[in-house]
C-alpha cells in the first residue's frame, strides 16, 4: 500500500511540475513577443523621425 501511495505522490508531483513548466514557457513566449513588438515599434518611430 505504501509503495502505491508513494507512486501516486510522485506522478502528481511530476504532473504539477509539467504544468508549471508549461505556464512558465507560455509566459516566456509572451514576454518575447512583447519585446519583439516593442523593438519593431521603436524601429518604426526612428524611421518616422528621419
PDB file of N, CA, C and O in Angstrom:
ATOM      1  N   UNK A   1       0.850  -1.207   0.000  1.00  0.00           N
ATOM      2  CA  UNK A   1       0.000   0.000   0.000  1.00  0.00           C
ATOM      3  C   UNK A   1       0.879   1.247   0.000  1.00  0.00           C
ATOM      4  O   UNK A   1       0.601   2.204  -0.723  1.00  0.00           O
ATOM      5  N   UNK A   2       1.928   1.238   0.803  1.00  0.00           N
ATOM      6  CA  UNK A   2       2.818   2.388   0.905  1.00  0.00           C
ATOM      7  C   UNK A   2       3.460   2.722  -0.443  1.00  0.00           C
ATOM      8  O   UNK A   2       3.559   3.888  -0.824  1.00  0.00           O
ATOM      9  N   UNK A   3       3.896   1.678  -1.157  1.00  0.00           N
ATOM     10  CA  UNK A   3       4.533   1.882  -2.463  1.00  0.00           C
ATOM     11  C   UNK A   3       3.577   2.573  -3.432  1.00  0.00           C
ATOM     12  O   UNK A   3       3.965   3.483  -4.166  1.00  0.00           O
ATOM     13  N   UNK A   4       2.333   2.129  -3.422  1.00  0.00           N
ATOM     14  CA  UNK A   4       1.329   2.728  -4.313  1.00  0.00           C
ATOM     15  C   UNK A   4       1.142   4.207  -3.983  1.00  0.00           C
ATOM     16  O   UNK A   4       1.063   5.047  -4.879  1.00  0.00           O
ATOM     17  N   UNK A   5       1.074   4.510  -2.707  1.00  0.00           N
ATOM     18  CA  UNK A   5       0.889   5.897  -2.274  1.00  0.00           C
ATOM     19  C   UNK A   5       2.070   6.745  -2.738  1.00  0.00           C
ATOM     20  O   UNK A   5       1.893   7.856  -3.236  1.00  0.00           O
ATOM     21  N   UNK A   6       3.275   6.204  -2.568  1.00  0.00           N
ATOM     22  CA  UNK A   6       4.479   6.932  -2.991  1.00  0.00           C
ATOM     23  C   UNK A   6       4.430   7.210  -4.493  1.00  0.00           C
ATOM     24  O   UNK A   6       4.712   8.319  -4.946  1.00  0.00           O
ATOM     25  N   UNK A   7       4.066   6.175  -5.253  1.00  0.00           N
ATOM     26  CA  UNK A   7       3.993   6.331  -6.715  1.00  0.00           C
ATOM     27  C   UNK A   7       2.996   7.412  -7.094  1.00  0.00           C
ATOM     28  O   UNK A   7       3.253   8.231  -7.976  1.00  0.00           O
ATOM     29  N   UNK A   8       1.845   7.406  -6.411  1.00  0.00           N
ATOM     30  CA  UNK A   8       0.808   8.390  -6.717  1.00  0.00           C
ATOM     31  C   UNK A   8       1.321   9.798  -6.438  1.00  0.00           C
ATOM     32  O   UNK A   8       1.095  10.721  -7.220  1.00  0.00           O
ATOM     33  N   UNK A   9       2.015   9.949  -5.313  1.00  0.00           N
ATOM     34  CA  UNK A   9       2.572  11.257  -4.949  1.00  0.00           C
ATOM     35  C   UNK A   9       3.577  11.693  -6.013  1.00  0.00           C
ATOM     36  O   UNK A   9       3.592  12.854  -6.423  1.00  0.00           O
ATOM     37  N   UNK A  10       4.412  10.760  -6.454  1.00  0.00           N
ATOM     38  CA  UNK A  10       5.422  11.073  -7.468  1.00  0.00           C
ATOM     39  C   UNK A  10       4.784  11.558  -8.769  1.00  0.00           C
ATOM     40  O   UNK A  10       5.176  12.591  -9.311  1.00  0.00           O
ATOM     41  N   UNK A  11       3.800  10.807  -9.264  1.00  0.00           N
ATOM     42  CA  UNK A  11       3.175  11.183 -10.534  1.00  0.00           C
ATOM     43  C   UNK A  11       2.452  12.514 -10.404  1.00  0.00           C
ATOM     44  O   UNK A  11       2.448  13.325 -11.330  1.00  0.00           O
ATOM     45  N   UNK A  12       1.834  12.731  -9.235  1.00  0.00           N
ATOM     46  CA  UNK A  12       1.135  14.002  -9.017  1.00  0.00           C
ATOM     47  C   UNK A  12       2.133  15.145  -9.056  1.00  0.00           C
ATOM     48  O   UNK A  12       1.880  16.186  -9.663  1.00  0.00           O
ATOM     49  N   UNK A  13       3.278  14.941  -8.399  1.00  0.00           N
ATOM     50  CA  UNK A  13       4.300  15.982  -8.378  1.00  0.00           C
ATOM     51  C   UNK A  13       4.810  16.250  -9.795  1.00  0.00           C
ATOM     52  O   UNK A  13       4.985  17.401 -10.194  1.00  0.00           O
ATOM     53  N   UNK A  14       5.045  15.176 -10.547  1.00  0.00           N
ATOM     54  CA  UNK A  14       5.528  15.331 -11.920  1.00  0.00           C
ATOM     55  C   UNK A  14       4.533  16.113 -12.765  1.00  0.00           C
ATOM     56  O   UNK A  14       4.916  16.988 -13.542  1.00  0.00           O
ATOM     57  N   UNK A  15       3.253  15.790 -12.605  1.00  0.00           N
ATOM     58  CA  UNK A  15       2.223  16.486 -13.379  1.00  0.00           C
ATOM     59  C   UNK A  15       2.207  17.963 -13.026  1.00  0.00           C
ATOM     60  O   UNK A  15       2.104  18.822 -13.903  1.00  0.00           O
ATOM     61  N   UNK A  16       2.312  18.254 -11.725  1.00  0.00           N
ATOM     62  CA  UNK A  16       2.309  19.651 -11.278  1.00  0.00           C
ATOM     63  C   UNK A  16       3.502  20.389 -11.863  1.00  0.00           C
ATOM     64  O   UNK A  16       3.384  21.535 -12.298  1.00  0.00           O
ATOM     65  N   UNK A  17       4.657  19.721 -11.870  1.00  0.00           N
ATOM     66  CA  UNK A  17       5.866  20.339 -12.413  1.00  0.00           C
ATOM     67  C   UNK A  17       5.718  20.600 -13.904  1.00  0.00           C
ATOM     68  O   UNK A  17       6.129  21.648 -14.403  1.00  0.00           O
ATOM     69  N   UNK A  18       5.127  19.638 -14.612  1.00  0.00           N
ATOM     70  CA  UNK A  18       4.920  19.803 -16.055  1.00  0.00           C
ATOM     71  C   UNK A  18       4.015  20.992 -16.333  1.00  0.00           C
ATOM     72  O   UNK A  18       4.279  21.792 -17.231  1.00  0.00           O
ATOM     73  N   UNK A  19       2.939  21.101 -15.550  1.00  0.00           N
ATOM     74  CA  UNK A  19       2.004  22.215 -15.736  1.00  0.00           C
ATOM     75  C   UNK A  19       2.711  23.539 -15.458  1.00  0.00           C
ATOM     76  O   UNK A  19       2.558  24.505 -16.207  1.00  0.00           O
ATOM     77  N   UNK A  20       3.484  23.573 -14.380  1.00  0.00           N
ATOM     78  CA  UNK A  20       4.214  24.792 -14.021  1.00  0.00           C
ATOM     79  C   UNK A  20       5.184  25.166 -15.139  1.00  0.00           C
ATOM     80  O   UNK A  20       5.336  26.338 -15.482  1.00  0.00           O
ATOM     81  N   UNK A  21       5.836  24.146 -15.700  1.00  0.00           N
ATOM     82  CA  UNK A  21       6.794  24.372 -16.783  1.00  0.00           C
ATOM     83  C   UNK A  21       6.089  24.968 -18.002  1.00  0.00           C
ATOM     84  O   UNK A  21       6.582  25.915 -18.616  1.00  0.00           O
ATOM     85  N   UNK A  22       4.939  24.404 -18.339  1.00  0.00           N
ATOM     86  CA  UNK A  22       4.180  24.893 -19.496  1.00  0.00           C
ATOM     87  C   UNK A  22       3.761  26.341 -19.288  1.00  0.00           C
ATOM     88  O   UNK A  22       3.835  27.156 -20.207  1.00  0.00           O
ATOM     89  N   UNK A  23       3.317  26.656 -18.068  1.00  0.00           N
ATOM     90  CA  UNK A  23       2.894  28.022 -17.772  1.00  0.00           C
ATOM     91  C   UNK A  23       4.078  28.977 -17.885  1.00  0.00           C
ATOM     92  O   UNK A  23       3.956  30.069 -18.440  1.00  0.00           O
ATOM     93  N   UNK A  24       5.227  28.555 -17.351  1.00  0.00           N
ATOM     94  CA  UNK A  24       6.429  29.382 -17.401  1.00  0.00           C
ATOM     95  C   UNK A  24       6.829  29.605 -18.856  1.00  0.00           C
ATOM     96  O   UNK A  24       7.194  30.713 -19.249  1.00  0.00           O
ATOM     97  N   UNK A  25       6.755  28.540 -19.649  1.00  0.00           N
ATOM     98  CA  UNK A  25       7.068  28.619 -21.075  1.00  0.00           C
ATOM     99  C   UNK A  25       6.160  29.622 -21.766  1.00  0.00           C
ATOM    100  O   UNK A  25       6.610  30.443 -22.565  1.00  0.00           O
ATOM    101  N   UNK A  26       4.882  29.544 -21.448  1.00  0.00           N
ATOM    102  CA  UNK A  26       3.891  30.433 -22.046  1.00  0.00           C
ATOM    103  C   UNK A  26       4.223  31.889 -21.705  1.00  0.00           C
ATOM    104  O   UNK A  26       4.162  32.765 -22.567  1.00  0.00           O
ATOM    105  N   UNK A  27       4.574  32.135 -20.442  1.00  0.00           N
ATOM    106  CA  UNK A  27       4.928  33.494 -20.007  1.00  0.00           C
ATOM    107  C   UNK A  27       6.148  33.980 -20.773  1.00  0.00           C
ATOM    108  O   UNK A  27       6.214  35.136 -21.191  1.00  0.00           O
ATOM    109  N   UNK A  28       7.119  33.076 -20.953  1.00  0.00           N
ATOM    110  CA  UNK A  28       8.354  33.428 -21.647  1.00  0.00           C
ATOM    111  C   UNK A  28       8.052  33.823 -23.090  1.00  0.00           C
ATOM    112  O   UNK A  28       8.541  34.842 -23.577  1.00  0.00           O
ATOM    113  N   UNK A  29       7.248  33.016 -23.764  1.00  0.00           N
ATOM    114  CA  UNK A  29       6.881  33.292 -25.156  1.00  0.00           C
ATOM    115  C   UNK A  29       6.174  34.640 -25.252  1.00  0.00           C
ATOM    116  O   UNK A  29       6.433  35.430 -26.160  1.00  0.00           O
ATOM    117  N   UNK A  30       5.270  34.889 -24.291  1.00  0.00           N
ATOM    118  CA  UNK A  30       4.521  36.143 -24.283  1.00  0.00           C
ATOM    119  C   UNK A  30       5.482  37.322 -24.122  1.00  0.00           C
ATOM    120  O   UNK A  30       5.358  38.333 -24.813  1.00  0.00           O
ATOM    121  N   UNK A  31       6.430  37.182 -23.213  1.00  0.00           N
ATOM    122  CA  UNK A  31       7.396  38.249 -22.951  1.00  0.00           C
ATOM    123  C   UNK A  31       8.256  38.498 -24.190  1.00  0.00           C
ATOM    124  O   UNK A  31       8.551  39.644 -24.529  1.00  0.00           O
ATOM    125  N   UNK A  32       8.653  37.422 -24.858  1.00  0.00           N
ATOM    126  CA  UNK A  32       9.475  37.557 -26.060  1.00  0.00           C
ATOM    127  C   UNK A  32       8.707  38.275 -27.162  1.00  0.00           C
ATOM    128  O   UNK A  32       9.258  39.136 -27.849  1.00  0.00           O
ATOM    129  N   UNK A  33       7.440  37.922 -27.329  1.00  0.00           N
ATOM    130  CA  UNK A  33       6.615  38.569 -28.354  1.00  0.00           C
ATOM    131  C   UNK A  33       6.490  40.055 -28.061  1.00  0.00           C
ATOM    132  O   UNK A  33       6.578  40.883 -28.967  1.00  0.00           O
ATOM    133  N   UNK A  34       6.283  40.390 -26.783  1.00  0.00           N
ATOM    134  CA  UNK A  34       6.152  41.794 -26.397  1.00  0.00           C
ATOM    135  C   UNK A  34       7.447  42.540 -26.698  1.00  0.00           C
ATOM    136  O   UNK A  34       7.422  43.673 -27.180  1.00  0.00           O
ATOM    137  N   UNK A  35       8.573  41.900 -26.411  1.00  0.00           N
ATOM    138  CA  UNK A  35       9.875  42.520 -26.649  1.00  0.00           C
ATOM    139  C   UNK A  35      10.071  42.778 -28.142  1.00  0.00           C
ATOM    140  O   UNK A  35      10.527  43.849 -28.542  1.00  0.00           O
ATOM    141  N   UNK A  36       9.723  41.794 -28.951  1.00  0.00           N
ATOM    142  CA  UNK A  36       9.856  41.933 -30.405  1.00  0.00           C
ATOM    143  C   UNK A  36       8.960  43.062 -30.915  1.00  0.00           C
ATOM    144  O   UNK A  36       9.380  43.874 -31.740  1.00  0.00           O
ATOM    145  N   UNK A  37       7.728  43.104 -30.418  1.00  0.00           N
ATOM    146  CA  UNK A  37       6.799  44.150 -30.838  1.00  0.00           C
ATOM    147  C   UNK A  37       7.319  45.526 -30.455  1.00  0.00           C
ATOM    148  O   UNK A  37       7.235  46.467 -31.244  1.00  0.00           O
ATOM    149  N   UNK A  38       7.855  45.646 -29.248  1.00  0.00           N
ATOM    150  CA  UNK A  38       8.392  46.922 -28.777  1.00  0.00           C
ATOM    151  C   UNK A  38       9.563  47.341 -29.664  1.00  0.00           C
ATOM    152  O   UNK A  38       9.704  48.514 -30.007  1.00  0.00           O
ATOM    153  N   UNK A  39      10.397  46.372 -30.028  1.00  0.00           N
ATOM    154  CA  UNK A  39      11.554  46.651 -30.878  1.00  0.00           C
ATOM    155  C   UNK A  39      11.101  47.146 -32.251  1.00  0.00           C
ATOM    156  O   UNK A  39      11.632  48.129 -32.767  1.00  0.00           O
ATOM    157  N   UNK A  40      10.127  46.468 -32.836  1.00  0.00           N
ATOM    158  CA  UNK A  40       9.607  46.869 -34.149  1.00  0.00           C
ATOM    159  C   UNK A  40       9.005  48.266 -34.085  1.00  0.00           C
ATOM    160  O   UNK A  40       9.198  49.080 -34.988  1.00  0.00           O
ATOM    161  N   UNK A  41       8.276  48.532 -33.009  1.00  0.00           N
ATOM    162  CA  UNK A  41       7.647  49.834 -32.825  1.00  0.00           C
ATOM    163  C   UNK A  41       8.724  50.919 -32.774  1.00  0.00           C
ATOM    164  O   UNK A  41       8.598  51.973 -33.397  1.00  0.00           O
ATOM    165  N   UNK A  42       9.772  50.637 -32.027  1.00  0.00           N
ATOM    166  CA  UNK A  42      10.886  51.578 -31.880  1.00  0.00           C
ATOM    167  C   UNK A  42      11.510  51.855 -33.245  1.00  0.00           C
ATOM    168  O   UNK A  42      11.800  53.005 -33.577  1.00  0.00           O
ATOM    169  N   UNK A  43      11.714  50.816 -34.026  1.00  0.00           N
ATOM    170  CA  UNK A  43      12.303  50.962 -35.365  1.00  0.00           C
ATOM    171  C   UNK A  43      11.425  51.869 -36.235  1.00  0.00           C
ATOM    172  O   UNK A  43      11.928  52.749 -36.932  1.00  0.00           O
ATOM    173  N   UNK A  44      10.119  51.645 -36.185  1.00  0.00           N
ATOM    174  CA  UNK A  44       9.192  52.458 -36.979  1.00  0.00           C
ATOM    175  C   UNK A  44       9.264  53.917 -36.558  1.00  0.00           C
ATOM    176  O   UNK A  44       9.255  54.814 -37.400  1.00  0.00           O
ATOM    177  N   UNK A  45       9.335  54.150 -35.258  1.00  0.00           N
ATOM    178  CA  UNK A  45       9.399  55.514 -34.737  1.00  0.00           C
ATOM    179  C   UNK A  45      10.655  56.209 -35.259  1.00  0.00           C
ATOM    180  O   UNK A  45      10.611  57.373 -35.656  1.00  0.00           O
ATOM    181  N   UNK A  46      11.765  55.487 -35.254  1.00  0.00           N
ATOM    182  CA  UNK A  46      13.028  56.060 -35.717  1.00  0.00           C
ATOM    183  C   UNK A  46      12.943  56.432 -37.195  1.00  0.00           C
ATOM    184  O   UNK A  46      13.467  57.467 -37.609  1.00  0.00           O
ATOM    185  N   UNK A  47      12.293  55.599 -37.980  1.00  0.00           N
ATOM    186  CA  UNK A  47      12.141  55.883 -39.410  1.00  0.00           C
ATOM    187  C   UNK A  47      11.316  57.149 -39.613  1.00  0.00           C
ATOM    188  O   UNK A  47      11.639  57.978 -40.463  1.00  0.00           O
ATOM    189  N   UNK A  48      10.250  57.294 -38.827  1.00  0.00           N
ATOM    190  CA  UNK A  48       9.378  58.460 -38.952  1.00  0.00           C
ATOM    191  C   UNK A  48      10.112  59.746 -38.607  1.00  0.00           C
ATOM    192  O   UNK A  48       9.887  60.780 -39.237  1.00  0.00           O
ATOM    193  N   UNK A  49      10.984  59.689 -37.614  1.00  0.00           N
ATOM    194  CA  UNK A  49      11.723  60.874 -37.174  1.00  0.00           C
ATOM    195  C   UNK A  49      12.611  61.410 -38.295  1.00  0.00           C
ATOM    196  O   UNK A  49      12.739  62.622 -38.466  1.00  0.00           O
ATOM    197  N   UNK A  50      13.215  60.513 -39.049  1.00  0.00           N
ATOM    198  CA  UNK A  50      14.100  60.920 -40.143  1.00  0.00           C
ATOM    199  C   UNK A  50      13.250  61.472 -41.268  1.00  0.00           C
ATOM    200  O   UNK A  50      13.782  61.880 -42.301  1.00  0.00           O
TER     201      UNK A  50
END
